[in-house]
Amino acid sequence: MIATEQTLENLTFTLNQEIHVKAPLDVTFAALLEQLGPGNETDDGKSLAMKIEPWPGGRWYRDLGDGNGHFWANVQAIKRPTLLEFAGPLFASFPMVNNVQYRLKEVDGGTLIVFRHTALGLLTEDHKAGMPKGWASMNDRVRRHAEAGR
């Protein structure tokens, strides 16, 4: 038997980001729902076919059609337009739980989004390295979408 020693550092991941948006709070929240849901796409513009049911317990999932897809999370909390929180496996097809929080507040010149992703599970170093880039791209699309909708 091969002994493997897991530490809490190996099993956890935390990412914090602040996104400054030059758009009103309600416009930013609407852009967040759009970009996490039907507007969600890869960096090269390919739709990810994401759906979000924006109510407590609602699903966030990828709909591939004909009953196929991938469950990402449930809406754990929603308080329009200041909080959107998810709990679920996200992209993982391995043991992992995640909590994703978007906290929005009105600030001078627009909205501040305080983003936090916390994960616990069998995370590889590749996943840990890729998640900050993926979330930064997603959160930048939210910002751009909100600012364009002013």
C-alpha positions as CSV (number, residue, x, y, z in Angstrom):
1,M,0.0,0.0,0.0
2,I,1.2,3.5,-0.9
3,A,0.9,5.9,2.0
4,T,-0.4,9.3,1.0
5,E,-0.6,12.1,3.5
6,Q,-3.3,14.7,2.9
7,T,-3.1,18.1,4.6
8,L,-5.8,20.7,4.9
9,E,-3.7,22.9,2.6
10,N,-3.8,20.1,-0.1
11,L,-7.6,19.8,0.3
12,T,-8.7,23.4,0.3
13,F,-8.7,26.4,-2.0
14,T,-9.8,30.0,-1.3
15,L,-9.9,32.8,-3.8
16,N,-10.9,36.4,-3.1
17,Q,-11.4,39.0,-5.7
18,E,-12.8,42.5,-5.8
19,I,-14.4,43.8,-9.0
20,H,-15.1,47.5,-9.4
21,V,-18.0,48.1,-11.8
22,K,-18.9,51.4,-13.2
23,A,-22.6,50.7,-13.2
24,P,-25.5,50.9,-10.8
25,L,-26.1,48.1,-8.3
26,D,-29.3,46.7,-9.9
27,V,-27.7,46.7,-13.4
28,T,-24.6,44.9,-12.0
29,F,-26.7,42.3,-10.3
30,A,-28.7,41.7,-13.5
31,A,-25.4,41.3,-15.5
32,L,-24.2,38.8,-12.9
33,L,-27.2,36.6,-13.4
34,E,-26.9,36.9,-17.2
35,Q,-23.2,36.1,-17.3
36,L,-23.5,33.1,-14.9
37,G,-26.5,31.9,-16.8
38,P,-27.4,32.2,-20.5
39,G,-24.6,34.7,-21.3
40,N,-21.9,32.4,-19.9
41,E,-19.3,31.6,-22.5
42,T,-15.7,30.6,-23.0
43,D,-13.0,33.2,-23.7
44,D,-13.3,32.5,-27.4
45,G,-17.1,33.2,-27.4
46,K,-18.5,29.6,-27.3
47,S,-21.7,29.3,-25.2
48,L,-21.5,27.1,-22.2
49,A,-25.3,26.6,-22.2
50,M,-25.5,27.5,-18.5
51,K,-28.8,27.9,-16.8
52,I,-29.5,29.5,-13.4
53,E,-32.7,29.4,-11.4
54,P,-32.3,32.6,-9.3
55,W,-34.2,31.6,-6.1
56,P,-33.1,29.7,-2.9
57,G,-32.5,26.1,-3.8
58,G,-32.5,26.9,-7.6
59,R,-30.1,25.0,-9.8
60,W,-27.0,26.3,-11.6
61,Y,-26.2,23.9,-14.3
62,R,-25.0,23.3,-17.8
63,D,-27.8,22.2,-20.2
64,L,-26.5,20.1,-23.1
65,G,-30.0,19.3,-24.3
66,D,-32.1,16.1,-24.4
67,G,-31.8,15.7,-20.6
68,N,-28.0,15.8,-20.6
69,G,-25.8,18.2,-18.7
70,H,-23.8,18.9,-15.7
71,F,-25.0,20.1,-12.3
72,W,-22.8,22.9,-10.9
73,A,-24.5,24.1,-7.7
74,N,-27.7,25.2,-5.9
75,V,-28.5,28.8,-5.0
76,Q,-27.7,28.8,-1.3
77,A,-28.8,32.4,-0.7
78,I,-30.0,35.3,-2.9
79,K,-30.8,38.8,-1.7
80,R,-31.4,41.0,-4.7
81,P,-29.3,43.0,-5.5
82,T,-26.7,42.5,-2.9
83,L,-26.0,38.7,-2.5
84,L,-25.8,35.6,-4.7
85,E,-24.3,32.5,-3.1
86,F,-23.9,28.9,-4.4
87,A,-23.0,25.6,-2.9
88,G,-22.1,22.5,-5.0
89,P,-19.5,20.6,-7.0
90,L,-19.2,23.2,-9.8
91,F,-17.1,21.8,-12.6
92,A,-15.8,18.8,-10.6
93,S,-16.4,15.2,-11.4
94,F,-14.6,14.2,-8.3
95,P,-15.2,14.6,-4.5
96,M,-15.4,18.4,-3.9
97,V,-17.7,20.9,-2.3
98,N,-17.7,24.6,-3.0
99,N,-19.1,27.8,-1.7
100,V,-19.2,30.7,-4.1
101,Q,-20.3,34.2,-2.9
102,Y,-20.9,37.4,-4.7
103,R,-21.6,40.3,-2.4
104,L,-22.4,43.6,-4.1
105,K,-22.5,47.0,-2.6
106,E,-23.1,50.5,-4.0
107,V,-19.9,52.6,-3.9
108,D,-19.0,56.0,-5.3
109,G,-18.9,55.6,-9.1
110,G,-20.8,52.3,-9.2
111,T,-20.8,48.9,-7.6
112,L,-18.2,46.8,-5.8
113,I,-18.4,43.1,-6.1
114,V,-16.7,41.1,-3.4
115,F,-16.2,37.6,-4.7
116,R,-15.1,34.6,-2.7
117,H,-14.7,31.0,-3.7
118,T,-13.9,28.4,-1.1
119,A,-13.4,24.7,-2.0
120,L,-12.8,21.5,-0.1
121,G,-11.9,18.2,-1.8
122,L,-9.5,16.3,-3.9
123,L,-8.1,19.3,-5.8
124,T,-5.1,18.9,-8.1
125,E,-2.5,21.6,-8.4
126,D,-3.8,22.1,-12.0
127,H,-7.3,22.9,-10.7
128,K,-5.9,25.3,-8.1
129,A,-3.8,27.0,-10.8
130,G,-6.7,27.3,-13.3
131,M,-9.5,28.5,-11.0
132,P,-8.2,32.1,-10.5
133,K,-7.9,32.5,-14.3
134,G,-11.3,31.1,-14.9
135,W,-13.0,33.3,-12.3
136,A,-11.1,36.4,-13.3
137,S,-12.3,35.9,-16.9
138,M,-15.9,35.3,-15.7
139,N,-15.9,38.3,-13.4
140,D,-14.4,40.5,-16.0
141,R,-17.3,39.6,-18.4
142,V,-19.8,40.5,-15.7
143,R,-18.1,43.9,-15.3
144,R,-18.0,44.5,-19.0
145,H,-21.6,43.5,-19.5
146,A,-22.8,45.7,-16.6
147,E,-20.8,48.7,-17.8
148,A,-22.1,48.3,-21.4
149,G,-25.7,48.2,-20.1
150,R,-25.5,51.6,-18.4
